[in-house]
Amino acid sequence: MKKLIGSLFIAGAIVSCSAPKKEFTPSYSKADFEKEVNGKQTTLFTLKNEGGIIVTLTNYGAKIVSVFAPDKNGAMEDVTLGFNSIDGYINGDAGQGAVVGPYANRIANAQFVIDSITYQLPQNNHQACLHSGPESFYRQVWDAKEVQSADGPAVEMTLVSPDGEWGFPGNKNVKVTYTLTKDNGLKIDYEATTDKSCYFNLTNHVYFNLKGEGMGDILDHILVVDANSSTAVGDSTLIPTGEIVDIRGTAMDFTTPQTIGSRIEDPMPQLRMGGGYDHNYILNKDQNGNEMTFCASLYEPVSGRYMECFTTEPAVQLYTGNFLTGSIIGKRGNPYNFRNGICLETQHYPDSPNHANFPNTLLKPGETLKSTTIYKFSVKQ
């Protein structure tokens, strides 16, 4: 394992989270997440550890509902965007905290070719397919159970997606395991198999705000991303052109700590096409390997909350909530306005099925996709 050095990028003492000064209880209950959807029961799971972290999850879309983390004084806040009942996810933005698949991000013209067969997918973002269409993994009720791992309490969620669902070939079996580790990491393990060759790219679309959800924008957060390059996009549809571009020394360079807002309005064409940061960052690692390495870190200086991201994936989509408009009302009752959250979506590249020079995402029968991402929480004093 190399490059697990996120805590070195920002000067200051990094300490584990302190347990809250008194017992903390979320404002919602398990009953708020119990409902029958398409003949299956939704529910809420809660994971806790001795470091004071509390994670809640729902099997509707295999979603992260909340991550409660203490600040440098032990005060708890929910640092992920979302809703305080299952109805919010059903009727609102289903992508909040969701597992995205079979193929996360964009596929140009909503189609790909496997063995001379063209597969047509839903067109839900201009002429492209975004996040596998409007009804994909994030609107399904997953089978789920609590398990205990050596790393800490966990929830295992599984889903079977039949051949041809949303246009994707193969009977697909997917397993996602969320573990709250002893060292305050939320570990997400992804596994998938298929009986027909199918393109796969799994991620989680969780939005973070280390001030607390509904507490304003993320422009003063300090970000590091271990990436010297990005996949160029051609226009505001954000479809990759196939070109790999060096971003060192530009407004997209986060290899040294930068506040998100310091350059987000830079006239750089790539930034303007995304209305801010909404780009695939190519991590400084073996693009065809499966090594766990440092991906990014996020620091909110007032609270002292600090989050590191580690992944086996080759890239990460940095998205700064440029399409949040205030129409979504969050758990605190406040609207999620422009740039009120940041996503660090670990992934393979967007539109990889249509670019032979991108790392392979084709999963074949007899193979097992395995991927792990960790979001680790601490504080800086």
C-alpha positions as CSV (number, residue, x, y, z in Angstrom):
1,M,0.0,0.0,0.0
2,K,1.4,3.4,-1.0
3,K,0.4,7.0,-0.9
4,L,-1.8,6.7,2.2
5,I,-0.6,10.1,3.2
6,G,-3.6,12.3,3.2
7,S,-3.0,13.6,6.7
8,L,0.4,15.0,5.5
9,F,-1.1,17.3,2.9
10,I,-2.5,19.8,5.4
11,A,-0.3,21.0,8.2
12,G,-1.6,20.6,11.8
13,A,-2.3,17.9,14.3
14,I,-4.7,15.3,13.1
15,V,-6.5,13.4,15.9
16,S,-9.2,10.8,16.0
17,C,-12.7,12.0,16.6
18,S,-13.6,12.3,20.2
19,A,-16.8,10.7,21.4
20,P,-19.7,13.2,21.9
21,K,-20.0,14.6,25.3
22,K,-23.5,13.1,25.7
23,E,-25.5,10.4,24.0
24,F,-26.4,11.6,20.5
25,T,-29.7,10.5,18.8
26,P,-30.6,11.4,15.2
27,S,-33.7,13.5,14.7
28,Y,-35.4,10.7,12.7
29,S,-36.2,7.1,13.7
30,K,-36.2,3.7,12.0
31,A,-40.0,4.0,11.7
32,D,-39.5,7.0,9.4
33,F,-37.8,4.7,6.9
34,E,-40.1,1.7,7.0
35,K,-42.3,1.4,3.9
36,E,-43.3,-1.2,1.3
37,V,-42.0,-0.2,-2.1
38,N,-42.7,-2.4,-5.1
39,G,-43.6,-5.3,-2.8
40,K,-40.4,-5.0,-0.7
41,Q,-39.8,-3.5,2.7
42,T,-37.5,-0.6,3.2
43,T,-35.8,0.0,6.5
44,L,-33.0,1.9,8.3
45,F,-29.7,0.6,9.8
46,T,-27.5,2.3,12.3
47,L,-23.8,1.7,12.8
48,K,-21.8,3.1,15.7
49,N,-18.3,3.0,17.0
50,E,-16.3,4.0,20.0
51,G,-14.9,7.0,18.2
52,G,-18.2,8.7,18.2
53,I,-19.1,8.2,14.5
54,I,-22.7,7.2,13.7
55,V,-23.7,6.1,10.2
56,T,-27.3,5.4,9.1
57,L,-28.2,3.5,5.9
58,T,-31.3,2.5,4.1
59,N,-31.7,-0.4,1.8
60,Y,-33.7,1.8,-0.7
61,G,-31.0,2.4,-3.2
62,A,-28.3,1.1,-0.8
63,K,-28.1,4.7,0.4
64,I,-26.0,6.5,3.0
65,V,-28.5,8.5,4.9
66,S,-26.3,10.2,7.5
67,V,-22.8,10.3,8.8
68,F,-22.7,12.0,12.2
69,A,-19.3,13.2,13.2
70,P,-18.0,15.2,16.1
71,D,-16.1,18.5,15.6
72,K,-13.0,19.5,17.5
73,N,-15.1,20.2,20.6
74,G,-17.1,17.0,20.4
75,A,-20.2,18.7,18.9
76,M,-22.1,16.3,16.5
77,E,-23.3,17.2,13.1
78,D,-24.7,15.2,10.2
79,V,-22.1,15.8,7.4
80,T,-24.0,14.2,4.5
81,L,-26.9,15.6,2.6
82,G,-30.2,13.7,2.4
83,F,-33.7,13.3,3.8
84,N,-35.1,12.4,7.2
85,S,-37.6,9.9,5.9
86,I,-37.9,7.3,3.1
87,D,-40.5,9.5,1.4
88,G,-37.9,12.1,0.7
89,Y,-35.8,9.6,-1.2
90,I,-38.7,8.2,-3.1
91,N,-40.2,11.5,-4.1
92,G,-37.1,13.6,-4.3
93,D,-33.5,13.4,-5.5
94,A,-32.9,9.6,-5.4
95,G,-29.2,10.1,-6.0
96,Q,-28.5,11.4,-2.5
97,G,-26.1,9.0,-0.8
98,A,-26.9,6.3,-3.3
99,V,-25.0,3.4,-4.9
100,V,-25.0,4.1,-8.6
101,G,-24.9,1.4,-11.2
102,P,-24.5,-0.7,-13.3
103,Y,-22.6,2.2,-14.8
104,A,-22.0,5.4,-12.9
105,N,-21.6,8.7,-14.7
106,R,-22.2,9.4,-18.4
107,I,-22.3,7.1,-21.5
108,A,-22.4,9.0,-24.8
109,N,-25.5,8.5,-27.0
110,A,-26.8,6.2,-24.3
111,Q,-25.3,3.1,-26.0
112,F,-22.3,0.8,-26.1
113,V,-21.3,-2.2,-28.2
114,I,-20.2,-5.6,-26.9
115,D,-19.3,-8.4,-29.4
116,S,-20.9,-6.5,-32.3
117,I,-24.2,-6.0,-30.4
118,T,-25.3,-2.5,-29.7
119,Y,-27.1,-2.0,-26.4
120,Q,-29.4,1.0,-26.0
121,L,-29.7,2.6,-22.6
122,P,-32.1,5.2,-21.3
123,Q,-31.4,8.8,-22.4
124,N,-31.8,10.9,-19.3
125,N,-29.1,13.6,-19.7
126,H,-29.2,15.4,-23.1
127,Q,-28.6,12.4,-25.5
128,A,-26.5,10.5,-22.9
129,C,-27.2,8.0,-20.2
130,L,-26.4,9.4,-16.8
131,H,-26.0,7.0,-13.8
132,S,-27.6,4.2,-15.8
133,G,-30.9,6.0,-16.2
134,P,-33.7,7.3,-14.0
135,E,-34.7,4.0,-12.4
136,S,-31.4,2.2,-11.8
137,F,-29.8,0.8,-8.7
138,Y,-30.6,3.9,-6.6
139,R,-34.4,3.4,-6.9
140,Q,-34.3,-0.3,-6.1
141,V,-35.0,-2.0,-2.7
142,W,-32.0,-4.1,-1.9
143,D,-31.9,-7.1,0.3
144,A,-30.0,-6.2,3.4
145,K,-28.7,-7.6,6.7
146,E,-26.5,-6.6,9.6
147,V,-23.2,-8.4,9.9
148,Q,-20.2,-8.2,12.1
149,S,-16.7,-8.0,10.5
150,A,-13.3,-7.9,12.0
151,D,-13.1,-4.2,11.1
152,G,-16.4,-3.3,12.9
153,P,-20.2,-3.4,12.5
154,A,-21.4,-3.7,8.9
155,V,-24.5,-3.9,6.7
156,E,-24.4,-6.2,3.6
157,M,-26.8,-5.2,0.8
158,T,-27.5,-7.4,-2.3
159,L,-29.4,-6.8,-5.5
160,V,-30.1,-9.0,-8.6
161,S,-30.6,-7.0,-11.8
162,P,-32.0,-9.2,-14.6
163,D,-30.8,-9.4,-18.2
164,G,-31.8,-6.4,-20.2
165,E,-32.9,-4.2,-17.3
166,W,-32.3,-0.6,-18.3
167,G,-30.7,-2.0,-21.4
168,F,-27.7,-3.6,-19.7
169,P,-27.0,-7.2,-20.6
170,G,-26.6,-10.1,-18.2
171,N,-28.2,-11.3,-15.0
172,K,-26.2,-9.2,-12.6
173,N,-25.5,-9.9,-8.9
174,V,-24.3,-7.0,-6.9
175,K,-23.2,-6.8,-3.3
176,V,-22.3,-3.7,-1.4
177,T,-21.0,-3.9,2.2
178,Y,-20.8,-0.8,4.4
179,T,-18.5,-1.1,7.4
180,L,-17.9,1.4,10.2
181,T,-14.3,0.7,11.1
182,K,-12.6,1.1,14.5
183,D,-10.5,4.0,13.1
184,N,-13.5,6.0,12.0
185,G,-13.6,4.9,8.4
186,L,-16.8,4.3,6.5
187,K,-15.6,1.5,4.2
188,I,-17.6,0.6,1.1
189,D,-16.9,-2.8,-0.5
190,Y,-18.4,-3.4,-3.9
191,E,-18.7,-6.8,-5.7
192,A,-20.5,-7.8,-8.9
193,T,-20.8,-10.7,-11.2
194,T,-22.7,-11.2,-14.5
195,D,-23.6,-14.2,-16.8
196,K,-23.2,-12.0,-19.9
197,S,-20.4,-9.5,-20.6
198,C,-21.5,-6.1,-19.3
199,Y,-19.8,-2.8,-18.6
200,F,-19.7,-1.9,-14.9
201,N,-18.7,1.2,-13.0
202,L,-20.0,1.4,-9.4
203,T,-19.8,4.4,-7.1
204,N,-21.6,6.2,-4.3
205,H,-23.1,9.6,-4.9
206,V,-22.9,10.9,-1.3
207,Y,-22.7,14.6,-0.8
208,F,-20.6,15.9,2.0
209,N,-20.6,19.2,3.9
210,L,-18.3,19.1,6.9
211,K,-20.0,22.2,8.5
212,G,-23.1,20.1,8.7
213,E,-25.9,19.4,6.1
214,G,-28.0,22.5,5.4
215,M,-25.4,24.8,6.9
216,G,-24.4,26.6,3.8
217,D,-22.0,26.1,0.9
218,I,-18.7,24.2,0.8
219,L,-16.6,26.9,-0.9
220,D,-14.4,27.4,2.2
221,H,-13.6,23.7,2.6
222,I,-9.9,23.0,1.8
223,L,-9.5,20.2,-0.7
224,V,-6.6,18.0,-1.9
225,V,-7.0,15.5,-4.8
226,D,-4.0,13.3,-5.7
227,A,-4.4,13.8,-9.5
228,N,-2.2,15.5,-12.1
229,S,-4.6,14.9,-15.0
230,S,-8.2,14.7,-16.0
231,T,-10.4,13.4,-18.9
232,A,-11.2,16.4,-21.0
233,V,-14.9,17.2,-21.8
234,G,-16.0,18.7,-25.1
235,D,-18.9,20.8,-24.0
236,S,-21.5,21.3,-21.2
237,T,-22.8,17.8,-21.7
238,L,-19.6,16.7,-19.9
239,I,-19.0,13.8,-22.3
240,P,-15.3,12.9,-22.4
241,T,-13.5,13.6,-25.7
242,G,-11.1,10.8,-25.1
243,E,-8.2,13.2,-24.4
244,I,-6.2,13.0,-21.2
245,V,-5.2,16.5,-20.1
246,D,-2.5,17.7,-17.7
247,I,-4.2,20.0,-15.1
248,R,-1.1,20.8,-13.0
249,G,-0.8,24.6,-12.4
250,T,-4.4,25.2,-13.5
251,A,-7.6,26.1,-11.6
252,M,-8.4,22.3,-11.6
253,D,-5.1,21.4,-9.7
254,F,-5.7,20.3,-6.1
255,T,-2.4,18.5,-5.6
256,T,-1.7,21.1,-2.9
257,P,-4.4,22.3,-0.4
258,Q,-6.8,24.8,-1.9
259,T,-10.1,26.3,-0.8
260,I,-12.8,25.1,-3.2
261,G,-14.1,28.5,-3.8
262,S,-10.8,30.2,-4.5
263,R,-10.7,29.3,-8.2
264,I,-14.1,27.8,-9.0
265,E,-15.1,30.8,-11.1
266,D,-11.9,30.8,-13.1
267,P,-12.5,31.3,-16.9
268,M,-10.7,28.0,-17.7
269,P,-12.9,26.5,-20.4
270,Q,-13.1,23.0,-18.8
271,L,-14.4,24.6,-15.6
272,R,-17.0,26.7,-17.3
273,M,-18.3,23.7,-19.2
274,G,-19.1,22.1,-15.9
275,G,-20.4,25.3,-14.2
276,G,-17.7,24.6,-11.6
277,Y,-16.0,21.3,-10.7
278,D,-17.7,18.3,-12.2
279,H,-14.8,16.4,-13.7
280,N,-13.1,13.0,-13.7
281,Y,-9.8,13.3,-11.9
282,I,-7.3,10.6,-12.9
283,L,-5.5,9.5,-9.7
284,N,-1.7,9.3,-9.6
285,K,-1.5,5.5,-9.5
286,D,-1.5,2.4,-11.7
287,Q,-4.6,2.9,-13.8
288,N,-5.0,-0.8,-14.3
289,G,-4.2,-2.0,-10.8
290,N,-6.4,-2.5,-7.7
291,E,-4.2,-1.0,-5.0
292,M,-5.7,1.0,-2.2
293,T,-4.2,4.5,-2.3
294,F,-4.9,8.0,-1.1
295,C,-7.5,9.8,-3.2
296,A,-8.5,13.1,-1.6
297,S,-8.9,15.0,1.7
298,L,-11.4,17.6,2.8
299,Y,-11.0,20.0,5.7
300,E,-13.5,22.4,7.2
301,P,-11.4,24.9,9.3
302,V,-14.1,26.2,11.7
303,S,-15.3,22.8,12.9
304,G,-12.0,21.1,12.5
305,R,-13.6,18.2,10.8
306,Y,-11.3,16.4,8.4
307,M,-12.1,13.6,6.0
308,E,-9.8,11.5,3.9
309,C,-10.8,9.3,1.0
310,F,-8.9,6.1,0.0
311,T,-9.8,3.9,-2.9
312,T,-8.9,1.0,-5.2
313,E,-10.5,2.9,-8.1
314,P,-8.3,4.7,-10.7
315,A,-10.3,8.0,-10.7
316,V,-12.7,10.2,-8.8
317,Q,-15.5,12.5,-10.0
318,L,-15.1,15.8,-8.2
319,Y,-18.6,17.5,-8.1
320,T,-19.3,20.6,-6.2
321,G,-23.1,20.7,-6.2
322,N,-23.4,23.0,-9.2
323,F,-26.9,21.7,-10.0
324,L,-28.3,22.1,-6.5
325,T,-30.9,24.8,-6.8
326,G,-32.6,25.0,-3.5
327,S,-35.5,22.8,-4.6
328,I,-34.4,20.0,-2.2
329,I,-35.3,20.4,1.5
330,G,-32.8,18.6,3.6
331,K,-32.9,16.8,7.0
332,R,-32.6,20.1,8.9
333,G,-35.4,21.7,7.0
334,N,-33.1,23.9,5.1
335,P,-32.9,24.0,1.3
336,Y,-29.9,22.6,-0.4
337,N,-28.7,25.6,-2.4
338,F,-26.0,26.1,-5.0
339,R,-22.8,24.3,-4.0
340,N,-24.1,23.2,-0.6
341,G,-22.4,19.8,-1.0
342,I,-19.4,18.1,-2.5
343,C,-19.2,14.6,-4.0
344,L,-16.0,12.6,-4.3
345,E,-17.3,9.7,-6.4
346,T,-14.6,7.1,-6.8
347,Q,-14.9,5.5,-10.2
348,H,-13.6,4.3,-13.5
349,Y,-13.8,6.9,-16.2
350,P,-17.0,8.2,-17.7
351,D,-17.9,6.8,-21.1
352,S,-15.2,4.2,-20.9
353,P,-17.2,1.7,-23.1
354,N,-16.7,4.2,-26.0
355,H,-13.0,4.9,-25.5
356,A,-10.5,2.2,-26.1
357,N,-7.7,4.2,-24.5
358,F,-9.6,4.3,-21.1
359,P,-9.1,1.6,-18.5
360,N,-11.2,-1.4,-19.1
361,T,-14.7,-1.7,-17.5
362,L,-16.0,-4.8,-19.2
363,L,-17.0,-7.5,-16.7
364,K,-17.2,-11.0,-18.2
365,P,-18.9,-14.2,-17.0
366,G,-16.7,-16.0,-14.5
367,E,-15.1,-12.7,-13.3
368,T,-15.8,-10.8,-10.1
369,L,-15.6,-7.1,-9.9
370,K,-14.2,-6.0,-6.5
371,S,-13.7,-2.4,-5.5
372,T,-13.2,-0.6,-2.1
373,T,-13.5,3.0,-1.0
374,I,-13.0,4.4,2.5
375,Y,-14.1,7.8,3.8
376,K,-12.2,8.3,7.1
377,F,-13.2,11.0,9.6
378,S,-11.0,12.8,12.2
379,V,-10.5,16.4,13.5
380,K,-7.7,18.9,13.3
381,Q,-6.9,20.9,16.5
